[in-house]
Amino acid sequence: MNKLHSFWISYKQTLMLLGGILLGGTIGFLFQQVAPYLKPVGDIFMNLLFVLIVPLVFFSVSNSVANLTRRNQLGRMLGSSLSVWIVMLLAAAALTYLVTLFFNPIETGVNLMADGVEIAAAQEKSIGELIVSTVTVSDFQDLFSIRHILPLMLVAVLTGIAAAKLDSDAVCTFFEKGNDMTGKALELLMVVGPLGLGCYFAAVAAEMGSMLVVGYGKILLTYCLITLLFFGIVHPLLALFAVGKKEMKHYWQAMLPPTITAISTLSSSACMPANLKACKQLGVQDDVAESTIPIGTHLFKFGSGISCAQKVIFVLLLSGQNIADPSTALVIIGMGILASMVVGAVPTGAGTAELLICSIVGADPKMVGLIMVISTLVDMPATLLNVNGNMTATLLINKLMKRK
């Protein structure tokens, strides 16, 4: 009885979230006519979550950067983070390319497009314009938007460094208390998480059910196989190296909340609070977690790197190019990494990356519509890998920081 009670205490929130999501998904898939009535409840919950994510990113990044700067550790943290992120992204994109060479899923997509999938018209933008609009905004009020997280993080980094240079305890305390306040607000919101996520997932299941049955089956299958490889083998082995056998027994328990949130919300941003908590449970220093999790969430997305590599291959094959050529392979892997960095960390946030792919490869911008089908299909496993990869990278970065 005590063991059962202890299990319930440890997994109460996780089990309630999972129950709400499973119930909502079942209702949405079997009773699609009910989903429109549940959708407003889910949308209200998600809107509140995304509104709180913006101040959480600002305060957590500013606070951690200020603390790291005052201790002269910011440069070492960024160096460790970049080395881990880039190596993991390279591995993800390269593996995707090799798998696609032996198991080409693209022909299925071409046939489906002939069956009448609508092609979305895309506004043509130069590469320079895409980069500028991704990392900056022209108006201060646009900074505080979930769609402009990268500019917000840039300002947060500058603000944190400035706060440290002032050497004022009052200013640094302001960021620390702001971080605590937004964390508590998110904790209060997650009390109704099972209801909100259940209603949201019911609407998602109702909208995507038929597409998952009829859609790009081979593309989805290939992606899921790669996801299982990373999620079940590669990332746990890296985590074992990072935290050791002693902490590894808590790895799966800590990983459950961000995993369930990723599957239900299809949003890397929405998983930030759960990912922060999971990393701290596994012994990651607060400053490391509060800087690498927000930056990794919005700038280095491993699942998106895999899907972006698939999209580049898709566009190249439709253009009649030979993907087995070594120079083409480098383009695919490099584009997978670059495009993943501009994918929005919100549901269906890949439009910018798709425009970037078409622009650099020189494809017709109308092809964005074709690629968006892939984005929709792999959104769930991609978000799962984004979140799990970010957590694994943070564990490795923390280990490097401790060594230094």
Helices and strands as residue ranges (DSSP letters): H 2-30, H 35-70, H 74-102, H 106-114, H 127-135, G 140-143, G 146-148, H 149-166, H 169-189, G 190-192, H 193-214, H 217-229, I 230-234, H 235-248, H 251-265, G 269-271, H 272-281, H 286-299, H 302-318, H 326-341, H 351-361, G 365-367, H 368-377, H 379-403
